[in-house]
Amino acid sequence: MPVLDVIVIKAFGIHGVSLNKNFKIYLRLQQQNAGSKKCKKVGDEIHFLQKFTFHYDPNHYTREKRLFIELWTESLFGESCVSVAWVCLDTQNFVRGESITLSLRGGFENLQASFMVAIVPIDFGAVSGHPSQQGQPVLGIPLNMHNPPAVTYPPHDFFAAPPVQYSPAPFSGTDRTQCLQAP
């Protein structure tokens, strides 16, 4: 099954919750879940710089082709959802081994946040042409990515974010089970 690397670079534009809290990121794709372990606060942004690997079946039915990114706060008594955003992966033009950087905006109740995410299809997608050493075009996977994901750069070297993609209407409800039962 094809493999997809997802790098949550940062959460920014967080409204409705104090930035003094501890934050976590949860990701969901085709019945797989992953969560972050640590984050670094830089000004009014939260940098995660963590890579998550998922199996992705592009031939699966449409509803399951969405990657969900959730921002949660941690407290002594539990966790609270801040924002849920998603991207439909079947609308992206993937090139094997090359990252796509997206800005996503989501909300939950009266809270909002934006995410910068890099997605790298490891072994699926269109194959790009690369010149060989003799100058003749050759199809294949580059040994060194010429456009590596931003996770390798320190936080102050991020390039300009692409335009924000808005998720459909935010969820309502107060507990995690309602948030996880997204349309």
matplotlib code that plots the C-alpha trace (Angstrom):
import matplotlib.pyplot as plt

x = [0.0, 1.4, 3.0, 2.5, 4.7, 2.9, 4.9, 3.0, 5.2, 3.3, -0.1, -0.7, -3.5, -4.9, -7.9, -10.1, -7.6, -4.6, -1.2, 0.1, -1.5, 0.2, -0.8, -0.9, -1.7, -3.7, -3.9, -6.3, -6.3, -8.2, -8.8, -5.2, -4.4, -1.3, -0.5, 2.4, 4.5, 6.1, 5.9, 7.9, 6.2, 7.7, 5.8, 2.2, 2.9, 3.3, 5.9, 5.7, 8.2, 7.2, 6.8, 4.0, 3.8, 0.5, -0.5, -2.8, -5.1, -5.9, -8.6, -10.5, -14.0, -14.1, -15.0, -11.9, -9.5, -9.4, -6.5, -7.7, -5.5, -6.7, -5.2, -5.9, -5.0, -3.9, -4.8, -4.7, -8.3, -8.1, -7.9, -10.0, -10.3, -9.3, -9.5, -10.1, -9.1, -8.9, -7.7, -9.1, -6.1, -7.7, -7.7, -3.9, -1.5, 1.1, 4.6, 6.4, 9.0, 8.2, 6.6, 3.5, 3.2, -0.4, -1.9, -5.2, -7.6, -10.2, -12.3, -14.2, -17.1, -15.8, -12.1, -9.9, -6.4, -4.4, -1.9, 1.1, 1.6, 4.0, 2.8, 5.3, 4.1, 6.8, 5.9, 3.0, 2.0, 3.2, 6.8, 8.7, 11.4, 15.0, 18.0, 20.6, 24.3, 24.6, 21.9, 19.2, 15.9, 15.2, 12.1, 12.6, 12.7, 15.5, 18.0, 18.1, 14.9, 15.4, 12.5, 12.8, 10.0, 10.4, 10.8, 14.6, 14.9, 14.9, 11.6, 12.9, 13.7, 10.2, 9.2, 5.9, 2.9, 0.6, -3.0, -5.1, -7.6, -10.8, -12.4, -16.1, -18.2, -16.6, -17.9, -20.1, -19.9, -17.6, -16.1, -13.5, -15.9, -18.0, -14.9, -13.8, -17.1, -16.6, -18.6]
y = [0.0, 3.5, 5.5, 9.2, 11.3, 14.2, 16.9, 19.2, 22.3, 24.7, 26.0, 29.7, 32.3, 30.6, 32.5, 31.8, 30.0, 31.1, 30.3, 29.6, 26.1, 22.9, 21.9, 18.6, 17.7, 14.6, 13.4, 11.0, 9.3, 6.3, 4.8, 5.5, 7.9, 9.6, 12.3, 14.7, 14.4, 17.8, 21.4, 24.6, 28.0, 30.7, 34.0, 33.4, 30.2, 26.6, 24.6, 20.9, 19.8, 16.2, 13.6, 11.1, 8.2, 6.9, 4.2, 5.8, 4.0, 6.5, 4.0, 4.0, 5.5, 9.3, 10.1, 8.4, 10.4, 13.3, 14.0, 15.5, 17.7, 18.5, 20.9, 20.1, 21.8, 19.7, 20.5, 18.7, 17.4, 16.4, 17.7, 20.2, 20.5, 23.9, 23.4, 20.7, 21.2, 18.8, 18.5, 16.2, 14.3, 13.3, 17.0, 17.2, 16.7, 14.5, 14.0, 11.0, 12.0, 15.8, 17.7, 19.8, 22.5, 23.5, 26.1, 24.9, 26.8, 25.2, 25.8, 24.1, 25.9, 29.6, 28.6, 28.8, 27.9, 27.6, 24.8, 24.6, 21.0, 19.4, 16.2, 13.9, 10.9, 8.3, 5.7, 6.9, 9.9, 11.2, 10.5, 13.6, 13.7, 14.4, 14.9, 12.2, 12.8, 12.8, 15.4, 13.1, 13.1, 10.1, 9.1, 8.0, 8.9, 11.4, 10.1, 13.6, 15.6, 18.9, 20.4, 18.9, 19.5, 22.5, 20.4, 20.3, 24.1, 26.0, 27.8, 31.3, 30.1, 29.2, 30.4, 32.3, 30.2, 29.3, 30.6, 29.2, 26.5, 26.6, 23.5, 23.3, 24.5, 23.8, 21.1, 21.7, 19.9, 19.8, 16.4, 14.6, 11.9, 14.5, 16.0, 12.6, 11.9, 14.4, 14.3]
z = [0.0, -0.8, 2.0, 2.7, 5.1, 6.8, 8.5, 10.8, 10.7, 12.8, 14.1, 13.9, 14.0, 17.1, 18.4, 21.4, 23.6, 25.6, 24.1, 27.6, 27.5, 26.3, 22.8, 20.9, 17.3, 16.3, 12.7, 11.1, 7.7, 6.5, 10.0, 11.2, 14.0, 15.2, 17.8, 18.6, 21.6, 21.9, 20.6, 20.7, 21.2, 19.1, 19.6, 18.7, 16.8, 17.9, 16.0, 16.0, 13.3, 13.6, 10.8, 10.7, 8.3, 7.0, 4.6, 1.9, -0.5, -3.2, -4.6, -1.3, -1.4, -1.4, 2.2, 3.5, 1.3, 3.8, 6.1, 9.3, 11.5, 15.0, 17.5, 21.2, 24.5, 27.5, 31.0, 34.4, 33.9, 30.2, 26.7, 24.8, 21.0, 19.6, 15.9, 13.2, 9.6, 6.7, 3.2, 0.5, -0.8, -4.1, -5.1, -4.8, -7.7, -6.0, -7.5, -6.1, -3.5, -3.7, -0.8, -1.1, 1.6, 2.5, 4.8, 6.3, 8.5, 10.7, 13.7, 16.5, 18.3, 18.7, 18.4, 15.3, 14.2, 11.0, 10.2, 7.9, 6.7, 4.3, 2.6, 0.8, -1.2, -0.8, -3.4, -5.4, -7.5, -10.9, -11.7, -12.6, -15.3, -14.1, -16.3, -16.2, -15.9, -19.7, -20.1, -21.4, -19.5, -17.4, -15.4, -11.8, -8.2, -7.3, -4.7, -3.1, -3.0, -4.6, -2.7, 0.9, 3.4, 5.6, 8.7, 8.1, 8.4, 11.7, 12.4, 11.4, 7.9, 6.8, 3.3, 2.8, 3.5, 0.6, 0.7, 3.4, 2.4, 4.4, 5.7, 5.6, 8.6, 12.0, 14.2, 17.2, 20.5, 23.5, 23.8, 21.7, 20.4, 18.6, 17.1, 15.8, 14.2, 11.4, 8.3]

ax = plt.figure().add_subplot(projection="3d")
ax.plot(x, y, z, "-o")
ax.set_aspect("equal")
plt.show()
